[in-house]
């Protein structure tokens, strides 16, 4: 069975890398770096959660991914607000999908953990 969140976070990371490269071409290195770090960290934490040591560790890693989603939203808002920056609407759409999935995974995992614990 395909793991949707793993697939979507990889796709998002690739898109973030491509967008960051566009920013670097415009010599916007600081913003490119910030977006690159937070945007790719989402998937890194989701992937790391796949080998969590416990259910609490799994939830913790997904919460970190959720924080990175919020930071990435911030940087995308900045990018969208600067008229000379390339369009990033596609990144916002992908990020909303990822955010919904991560939020659901956290809520479901917490509920299951409460029943077990």
Buried (B, 14 or more C-beta within 10 A) or exposed (E): EEEEBBEBBBBBBEBBBEBBEBBBEEEBEEBBBBBBBBBBBBBBBBBBBEEBEEBEEBBBBBBBBBBBBEBBBEBBEBBBEEEEBEEBEEBBEBBEBBBEBBEEBBEEBBEEBEEEE
